[in-house]
């Protein structure tokens, strides 16, 4: 469970950071034919809280691992 939580946190953080700081999200949405979602999803008011949430999840998973050792 601990490793899965950490993997989810790190994977989500990496994906959210890629979407925030690179044009990764518009390319993926265009490839899937979902360009109509760009105005809603490709917005800092959506992506930055998602990034912060995954960073908190990663921090919690690391803290939890240290508590059990």
SEFIZA-3560 file (N, C-alpha, C; in Angstrom, 3 decimals):
REM SEFIZA-3560
<numar><xx>0.828</xx><yy>-1.203</yy><zz>0.000</zz><atom>N</atom></numar>
<numar><xx>0.000</xx><yy>0.000</yy><zz>0.000</zz><atom>CA</atom></numar>
<numar><xx>0.861</xx><yy>1.252</yy><zz>0.000</zz><atom>C</atom></numar>
<numar><xx>1.930</xx><yy>1.232</yy><zz>0.795</zz><atom>N</atom></numar>
<numar><xx>2.767</xx><yy>2.424</yy><zz>0.908</zz><atom>CA</atom></numar>
<numar><xx>3.432</xx><yy>2.760</yy><zz>-0.421</zz><atom>C</atom></numar>
<numar><xx>3.939</xx><yy>1.732</yy><zz>-1.091</zz><atom>N</atom></numar>
<numar><xx>4.606</xx><yy>1.986</yy><zz>-2.360</zz><atom>CA</atom></numar>
<numar><xx>3.634</xx><yy>2.433</yy><zz>-3.436</zz><atom>C</atom></numar>
<numar><xx>2.419</xx><yy>1.919</yy><zz>-3.394</zz><atom>N</atom></numar>
<numar><xx>1.413</xx><yy>2.321</yy><zz>-4.373</zz><atom>CA</atom></numar>
<numar><xx>1.022</xx><yy>3.784</yy><zz>-4.186</zz><atom>C</atom></numar>
<numar><xx>0.897</xx><yy>4.200</yy><zz>-2.943</zz><atom>N</atom></numar>
<numar><xx>0.547</xx><yy>5.585</yy><zz>-2.644</zz><atom>CA</atom></numar>
<numar><xx>1.648</xx><yy>6.534</yy><zz>-3.104</zz><atom>C</atom></numar>
<numar><xx>2.894</xx><yy>6.146</yy><zz>-2.853</zz><atom>N</atom></numar>
<numar><xx>4.018</xx><yy>6.958</yy><zz>-3.287</zz><atom>CA</atom></numar>
<numar><xx>4.113</xx><yy>6.987</yy><zz>-4.805</zz><atom>C</atom></numar>
<numar><xx>3.892</xx><yy>5.857</yy><zz>-5.453</zz><atom>N</atom></numar>
<numar><xx>3.937</xx><yy>5.804</yy><zz>-6.918</zz><atom>CA</atom></numar>
<numar><xx>2.833</xx><yy>6.671</yy><zz>-7.524</zz><atom>C</atom></numar>
<numar><xx>1.650</xx><yy>6.636</yy><zz>-6.946</zz><atom>N</atom></numar>
<numar><xx>0.549</xx><yy>7.475</yy><zz>-7.426</zz><atom>CA</atom></numar>
<numar><xx>0.875</xx><yy>8.949</yy><zz>-7.254</zz><atom>C</atom></numar>
<numar><xx>1.417</xx><yy>9.292</yy><zz>-6.099</zz><atom>N</atom></numar>
<numar><xx>1.774</xx><yy>10.686</yy><zz>-5.844</zz><atom>CA</atom></numar>
<numar><xx>2.852</xx><yy>11.187</yy><zz>-6.789</zz><atom>C</atom></numar>
<numar><xx>3.892</xx><yy>10.388</yy><zz>-6.977</zz><atom>N</atom></numar>
<numar><xx>4.978</xx><yy>10.801</yy><zz>-7.875</zz><atom>CA</atom></numar>
<numar><xx>4.526</xx><yy>10.851</yy><zz>-9.328</zz><atom>C</atom></numar>
<numar><xx>3.750</xx><yy>9.863</yy><zz>-9.746</zz><atom>N</atom></numar>
<numar><xx>3.244</xx><yy>9.850</yy><zz>-11.123</zz><atom>CA</atom></numar>
<numar><xx>2.315</xx><yy>11.025</yy><zz>-11.395</zz><atom>C</atom></numar>
<numar><xx>1.431</xx><yy>11.301</yy><zz>-10.464</zz><atom>N</atom></numar>
<numar><xx>0.522</xx><yy>12.433</yy><zz>-10.622</zz><atom>CA</atom></numar>
<numar><xx>1.248</xx><yy>13.759</yy><zz>-10.609</zz><atom>C</atom></numar>
<numar><xx>2.257</xx><yy>13.871</yy><zz>-9.746</zz><atom>N</atom></numar>
<numar><xx>3.054</xx><yy>15.093</yy><zz>-9.697</zz><atom>CA</atom></numar>
<numar><xx>3.787</xx><yy>15.315</yy><zz>-11.005</zz><atom>C</atom></numar>
<numar><xx>4.386</xx><yy>14.254</yy><zz>-11.534</zz><atom>N</atom></numar>
<numar><xx>5.108</xx><yy>14.361</yy><zz>-12.800</zz><atom>CA</atom></numar>
<numar><xx>4.168</xx><yy>14.734</yy><zz>-13.938</zz><atom>C</atom></numar>
<numar><xx>3.018</xx><yy>14.092</yy><zz>-14.016</zz><atom>N</atom></numar>
<numar><xx>2.062</xx><yy>14.387</yy><zz>-15.080</zz><atom>CA</atom></numar>
<numar><xx>1.505</xx><yy>15.804</yy><zz>-14.952</zz><atom>C</atom></numar>
<numar><xx>1.164</xx><yy>16.218</yy><zz>-13.752</zz><atom>N</atom></numar>
<numar><xx>0.644</xx><yy>17.574</yy><zz>-13.556</zz><atom>CA</atom></numar>
<numar><xx>1.704</xx><yy>18.617</yy><zz>-13.861</zz><atom>C</atom></numar>
<numar><xx>2.963</xx><yy>18.346</yy><zz>-13.488</zz><atom>N</atom></numar>
<numar><xx>4.038</xx><yy>19.291</yy><zz>-13.798</zz><atom>CA</atom></numar>
<numar><xx>4.264</xx><yy>19.378</yy><zz>-15.307</zz><atom>C</atom></numar>
<numar><xx>4.193</xx><yy>18.250</yy><zz>-15.991</zz><atom>N</atom></numar>
<numar><xx>4.328</xx><yy>18.272</yy><zz>-17.452</zz><atom>CA</atom></numar>
<numar><xx>3.208</xx><yy>19.084</yy><zz>-18.093</zz><atom>C</atom></numar>
<numar><xx>2.012</xx><yy>18.923</yy><zz>-17.582</zz><atom>N</atom></numar>
<numar><xx>0.874</xx><yy>19.654</yy><zz>-18.140</zz><atom>CA</atom></numar>
<numar><xx>0.934</xx><yy>21.145</yy><zz>-17.811</zz><atom>C</atom></numar>
<numar><xx>1.495</xx><yy>21.488</yy><zz>-16.652</zz><atom>N</atom></numar>
<numar><xx>1.573</xx><yy>22.896</yy><zz>-16.251</zz><atom>CA</atom></numar>
<numar><xx>2.641</xx><yy>23.660</yy><zz>-17.023</zz><atom>C</atom></numar>
<numar><xx>3.789</xx><yy>23.060</yy><zz>-17.187</zz><atom>N</atom></numar>
<numar><xx>4.947</xx><yy>23.806</yy><zz>-17.660</zz><atom>CA</atom></numar>
<numar><xx>5.367</xx><yy>23.494</yy><zz>-19.090</zz><atom>C</atom></numar>
<numar><xx>4.698</xx><yy>22.583</yy><zz>-19.758</zz><atom>N</atom></numar>
<numar><xx>5.007</xx><yy>22.272</yy><zz>-21.152</zz><atom>CA</atom></numar>
<numar><xx>3.700</xx><yy>22.223</yy><zz>-21.939</zz><atom>C</atom></numar>
<numar><xx>3.766</xx><yy>22.223</yy><zz>-23.249</zz><atom>N</atom></numar>
<numar><xx>2.527</xx><yy>22.111</yy><zz>-24.054</zz><atom>CA</atom></numar>
<numar><xx>2.077</xx><yy>20.661</yy><zz>-24.215</zz><atom>C</atom></numar>
<numar><xx>2.309</xx><yy>19.831</yy><zz>-23.211</zz><atom>N</atom></numar>
<numar><xx>1.952</xx><yy>18.414</yy><zz>-23.269</zz><atom>CA</atom></numar>
<numar><xx>0.440</xx><yy>18.207</yy><zz>-23.321</zz><atom>C</atom></numar>
<numar><xx>-0.295</xx><yy>18.920</yy><zz>-22.503</zz><atom>N</atom></numar>
<numar><xx>-1.748</xx><yy>18.731</yy><zz>-22.421</zz><atom>CA</atom></numar>
<numar><xx>-2.465</xx><yy>19.098</yy><zz>-23.722</zz><atom>C</atom></numar>
<numar><xx>-2.172</xx><yy>20.232</yy><zz>-24.362</zz><atom>N</atom></numar>
<numar><xx>-2.849</xx><yy>20.513</yy><zz>-25.630</zz><atom>CA</atom></numar>
<numar><xx>-2.547</xx><yy>19.476</yy><zz>-26.712</zz><atom>C</atom></numar>
<numar><xx>-1.335</xx><yy>18.954</yy><zz>-26.714</zz><atom>N</atom></numar>
<numar><xx>-0.989</xx><yy>17.942</yy><zz>-27.715</zz><atom>CA</atom></numar>
<numar><xx>-1.792</xx><yy>16.662</yy><zz>-27.487</zz><atom>C</atom></numar>
<numar><xx>-1.888</xx><yy>16.235</yy><zz>-26.237</zz><atom>N</atom></numar>
<numar><xx>-2.624</xx><yy>15.010</yy><zz>-25.918</zz><atom>CA</atom></numar>
<numar><xx>-4.117</xx><yy>15.180</yy><zz>-26.185</zz><atom>C</atom></numar>
<numar><xx>-4.677</xx><yy>16.314</yy><zz>-25.759</zz><atom>N</atom></numar>
<numar><xx>-6.109</xx><yy>16.534</yy><zz>-25.985</zz><atom>CA</atom></numar>
<numar><xx>-6.433</xx><yy>16.637</yy><zz>-27.472</zz><atom>C</atom></numar>
<numar><xx>-5.543</xx><yy>17.236</yy><zz>-28.244</zz><atom>N</atom></numar>
<numar><xx>-5.745</xx><yy>17.320</yy><zz>-29.685</zz><atom>CA</atom></numar>
<numar><xx>-5.673</xx><yy>15.934</yy><zz>-30.314</zz><atom>C</atom></numar>
<numar><xx>-4.762</xx><yy>15.113</yy><zz>-29.843</zz><atom>N</atom></numar>
<numar><xx>-4.626</xx><yy>13.757</yy><zz>-30.387</zz><atom>CA</atom></numar>
<numar><xx>-5.880</xx><yy>12.923</yy><zz>-30.139</zz><atom>C</atom></numar>
<numar><xx>-6.543</xx><yy>13.147</yy><zz>-29.017</zz><atom>N</atom></numar>
<numar><xx>-7.763</xx><yy>12.412</yy><zz>-28.710</zz><atom>CA</atom></numar>
<numar><xx>-9.026</xx><yy>13.115</yy><zz>-29.211</zz><atom>C</atom></numar>
<numar><xx>-8.871</xx><yy>14.252</yy><zz>-29.884</zz><atom>N</atom></numar>
<numar><xx>-10.018</xx><yy>14.972</yy><zz>-30.419</zz><atom>CA</atom></numar>
<numar><xx>-10.810</xx><yy>15.714</yy><zz>-29.363</zz><atom>C</atom></numar>
<numar><xx>-10.190</xx><yy>16.109</yy><zz>-28.292</zz><atom>N</atom></numar>
<numar><xx>-10.869</xx><yy>16.787</yy><zz>-27.193</zz><atom>CA</atom></numar>
<numar><xx>-10.416</xx><yy>18.231</yy><zz>-27.055</zz><atom>C</atom></numar>
<numar><xx>-10.219</xx><yy>18.912</yy><zz>-28.169</zz><atom>N</atom></numar>
<numar><xx>-9.723</xx><yy>20.287</yy><zz>-28.108</zz><atom>CA</atom></numar>
<numar><xx>-10.728</xx><yy>21.242</yy><zz>-27.475</zz><atom>C</atom></numar>
<numar><xx>-11.971</xx><yy>20.867</yy><zz>-27.412</zz><atom>N</atom></numar>
<numar><xx>-12.972</xx><yy>21.703</yy><zz>-26.759</zz><atom>CA</atom></numar>
<numar><xx>-12.734</xx><yy>21.840</yy><zz>-25.260</zz><atom>C</atom></numar>
<numar><xx>-12.004</xx><yy>20.910</yy><zz>-24.679</zz><atom>N</atom></numar>
<numar><xx>-11.713</xx><yy>20.958</yy><zz>-23.245</zz><atom>CA</atom></numar>
<numar><xx>-10.525</xx><yy>21.838</yy><zz>-22.903</zz><atom>C</atom></numar>
<numar><xx>-9.803</xx><yy>22.307</yy><zz>-23.890</zz><atom>N</atom></numar>
<numar><xx>-8.603</xx><yy>23.098</yy><zz>-23.625</zz><atom>CA</atom></numar>
<numar><xx>-8.891</xx><yy>24.366</yy><zz>-22.836</zz><atom>C</atom></numar>
<numar><xx>-9.983</xx><yy>25.034</yy><zz>-23.141</zz><atom>N</atom></numar>
<numar><xx>-10.312</xx><yy>26.264</yy><zz>-22.432</zz><atom>CA</atom></numar>
<numar><xx>-10.621</xx><yy>26.041</yy><zz>-20.964</zz><atom>C</atom></numar>
<numar><xx>-11.105</xx><yy>24.865</yy><zz>-20.633</zz><atom>N</atom></numar>
<numar><xx>-11.480</xx><yy>24.552</yy><zz>-19.253</zz><atom>CA</atom></numar>
<numar><xx>-10.306</xx><yy>23.954</yy><zz>-18.484</zz><atom>C</atom></numar>
<numar><xx>-9.633</xx><yy>22.989</yy><zz>-19.080</zz><atom>N</atom></numar>
<numar><xx>-8.613</xx><yy>22.217</yy><zz>-18.363</zz><atom>CA</atom></numar>
<numar><xx>-7.254</xx><yy>22.894</yy><zz>-18.404</zz><atom>C</atom></numar>
<numar><xx>-6.896</xx><yy>23.493</yy><zz>-19.526</zz><atom>N</atom></numar>
<numar><xx>-5.573</xx><yy>24.109</yy><zz>-19.659</zz><atom>CA</atom></numar>
<numar><xx>-5.615</xx><yy>25.511</yy><zz>-19.068</zz><atom>C</atom></numar>
<numar><xx>-5.790</xx><yy>25.544</yy><zz>-17.764</zz><atom>N</atom></numar>
<numar><xx>-5.971</xx><yy>26.779</yy><zz>-17.036</zz><atom>CA</atom></numar>
<numar><xx>-5.225</xx><yy>26.640</yy><zz>-15.710</zz><atom>C</atom></numar>
<numar><xx>-4.544</xx><yy>27.687</yy><zz>-15.300</zz><atom>N</atom></numar>
<numar><xx>-3.779</xx><yy>27.606</yy><zz>-14.065</zz><atom>CA</atom></numar>
<numar><xx>-4.658</xx><yy>27.407</yy><zz>-12.838</zz><atom>C</atom></numar>
<numar><xx>-5.904</xx><yy>27.832</yy><zz>-12.890</zz><atom>N</atom></numar>
<numar><xx>-6.780</xx><yy>27.649</yy><zz>-11.740</zz><atom>CA</atom></numar>
<numar><xx>-7.186</xx><yy>26.185</yy><zz>-11.573</zz><atom>C</atom></numar>
<numar><xx>-6.963</xx><yy>25.369</yy><zz>-12.584</zz><atom>N</atom></numar>
<numar><xx>-7.246</xx><yy>23.938</yy><zz>-12.492</zz><atom>CA</atom></numar>
<numar><xx>-5.955</xx><yy>23.156</yy><zz>-12.266</zz><atom>C</atom></numar>
<numar><xx>-4.935</xx><yy>23.444</yy><zz>-13.048</zz><atom>N</atom></numar>
<numar><xx>-3.712</xx><yy>22.639</yy><zz>-13.017</zz><atom>CA</atom></numar>
<numar><xx>-2.867</xx><yy>22.846</yy><zz>-11.756</zz><atom>C</atom></numar>
<numar><xx>-2.771</xx><yy>24.057</yy><zz>-11.275</zz><atom>N</atom></numar>
<numar><xx>-1.940</xx><yy>24.299</yy><zz>-10.091</zz><atom>CA</atom></numar>
<numar><xx>-2.499</xx><yy>23.643</yy><zz>-8.829</zz><atom>C</atom></numar>
<numar><xx>-3.812</xx><yy>23.669</yy><zz>-8.570</zz><atom>N</atom></numar>
<numar><xx>-4.316</xx><yy>22.921</yy><zz>-7.409</zz><atom>CA</atom></numar>
<numar><xx>-4.142</xx><yy>21.403</yy><zz>-7.556</zz><atom>C</atom></numar>
<numar><xx>-4.244</xx><yy>20.902</yy><zz>-8.784</zz><atom>N</atom></numar>
<numar><xx>-4.005</xx><yy>19.473</yy><zz>-9.000</zz><atom>CA</atom></numar>
<numar><xx>-2.551</xx><yy>19.140</yy><zz>-8.686</zz><atom>C</atom></numar>
<numar><xx>-1.633</xx><yy>19.983</yy><zz>-9.149</zz><atom>N</atom></numar>
<numar><xx>-0.211</xx><yy>19.791</yy><zz>-8.854</zz><atom>CA</atom></numar>
<numar><xx>0.037</xx><yy>19.856</yy><zz>-7.351</zz><atom>C</atom></numar>
<numar><xx>-0.557</xx><yy>20.816</yy><zz>-6.678</zz><atom>N</atom></numar>
<numar><xx>-0.390</xx><yy>20.939</yy><zz>-5.225</zz><atom>CA</atom></numar>
<numar><xx>-0.956</xx><yy>19.720</yy><zz>-4.496</zz><atom>C</atom></numar>
<numar><xx>-2.074</xx><yy>19.217</yy><zz>-4.953</zz><atom>N</atom></numar>
<numar><xx>-2.665</xx><yy>18.030</yy><zz>-4.334</zz><atom>CA</atom></numar>
<numar><xx>-1.777</xx><yy>16.806</yy><zz>-4.463</zz><atom>C</atom></numar>
<numar><xx>-1.209</xx><yy>16.613</yy><zz>-5.645</zz><atom>N</atom></numar>
<numar><xx>-0.313</xx><yy>15.474</yy><zz>-5.826</zz><atom>CA</atom></numar>
<numar><xx>0.990</xx><yy>15.652</yy><zz>-5.053</zz><atom>C</atom></numar>
<numar><xx>1.467</xx><yy>16.882</yy><zz>-4.913</zz><atom>N</atom></numar>
<numar><xx>2.650</xx><yy>17.116</yy><zz>-4.090</zz><atom>CA</atom></numar>
<numar><xx>2.361</xx><yy>16.788</yy><zz>-2.621</zz><atom>C</atom></numar>
<numar><xx>1.182</xx><yy>17.166</yy><zz>-2.149</zz><atom>N</atom></numar>
<numar><xx>0.789</xx><yy>16.828</yy><zz>-0.779</zz><atom>CA</atom></numar>
<numar><xx>0.652</xx><yy>15.320</yy><zz>-0.590</zz><atom>C</atom></numar>
<numar><xx>0.102</xx><yy>14.637</yy><zz>-1.587</zz><atom>N</atom></numar>
<numar><xx>-0.033</xx><yy>13.184</yy><zz>-1.521</zz><atom>CA</atom></numar>
<numar><xx>1.340</xx><yy>12.516</yy><zz>-1.479</zz><atom>C</atom></numar>
<numar><xx>2.279</xx><yy>13.018</yy><zz>-2.263</zz><atom>N</atom></numar>
<numar><xx>3.640</xx><yy>12.485</yy><zz>-2.256</zz><atom>CA</atom></numar>
<numar><xx>4.296</xx><yy>12.716</yy><zz>-0.900</zz><atom>C</atom></numar>
<numar><xx>4.147</xx><yy>13.912</yy><zz>-0.363</zz><atom>N</atom></numar>
<numar><xx>4.701</xx><yy>14.217</yy><zz>0.953</zz><atom>CA</atom></numar>
<numar><xx>4.100</xx><yy>13.336</yy><zz>2.040</zz><atom>C</atom></numar>
<numar><xx>2.814</xx><yy>13.106</yy><zz>1.975</zz><atom>N</atom></numar>
<numar><xx>2.154</xx><yy>12.234</yy><zz>2.952</zz><atom>CA</atom></numar>
<numar><xx>2.673</xx><yy>10.803</yy><zz>2.845</zz><atom>C</atom></numar>
<numar><xx>2.847</xx><yy>10.316</yy><zz>1.622</zz><atom>N</atom></numar>
<numar><xx>3.343</xx><yy>8.947</yy><zz>1.441</zz><atom>CA</atom></numar>
<numar><xx>4.764</xx><yy>8.807</yy><zz>1.983</zz><atom>C</atom></numar>
<numar><xx>5.595</xx><yy>9.808</yy><zz>1.765</zz><atom>N</atom></numar>
<numar><xx>6.966</xx><yy>9.762</yy><zz>2.290</zz><atom>CA</atom></numar>
<numar><xx>6.952</xx><yy>9.844</yy><zz>3.810</zz><atom>C</atom></numar>
<numar><xx>6.136</xx><yy>10.716</yy><zz>4.372</zz><atom>N</atom></numar>
<numar><xx>6.024</xx><yy>10.843</yy><zz>5.830</zz><atom>CA</atom></numar>
<numar><xx>5.540</xx><yy>9.540</yy><zz>6.438</zz><atom>C</atom></numar>
<numar><xx>4.578</xx><yy>8.916</yy><zz>5.789</zz><atom>N</atom></numar>
<numar><xx>4.022</xx><yy>7.657</yy><zz>6.299</zz><atom>CA</atom></numar>
<numar><xx>5.054</xx><yy>6.544</yy><zz>6.264</zz><atom>C</atom></numar>
<numar><xx>5.883</xx><yy>6.518</yy><zz>5.223</zz><atom>N</atom></numar>
<numar><xx>6.939</xx><yy>5.516</yy><zz>5.164</zz><atom>CA</atom></numar>
<numar><xx>7.946</xx><yy>5.703</yy><zz>6.285</zz><atom>C</atom></numar>
<numar><xx>8.281</xx><yy>6.939</yy><zz>6.590</zz><atom>N</atom></numar>
<numar><xx>9.256</xx><yy>7.206</yy><zz>7.653</zz><atom>CA</atom></numar>
<numar><xx>8.684</xx><yy>6.878</yy><zz>9.029</zz><atom>C</atom></numar>
<numar><xx>7.382</xx><yy>7.016</yy><zz>9.207</zz><atom>N</atom></numar>
<numar><xx>6.752</xx><yy>6.702</yy><zz>10.481</zz><atom>CA</atom></numar>
<numar><xx>6.747</xx><yy>5.202</yy><zz>10.766</zz><atom>C</atom></numar>
<numar><xx>6.662</xx><yy>4.384</yy><zz>9.734</zz><atom>N</atom></numar>
<numar><xx>6.586</xx><yy>2.941</yy><zz>9.909</zz><atom>CA</atom></numar>
<numar><xx>7.960</xx><yy>2.275</yy><zz>10.042</zz><atom>C</atom></numar>
<numar><xx>9.027</xx><yy>3.021</yy><zz>9.816</zz><atom>N</atom></numar>
<numar><xx>10.373</xx><yy>2.435</yy><zz>9.928</zz><atom>CA</atom></numar>
<numar><xx>10.896</xx><yy>2.496</yy><zz>11.317</zz><atom>C</atom></numar>
//
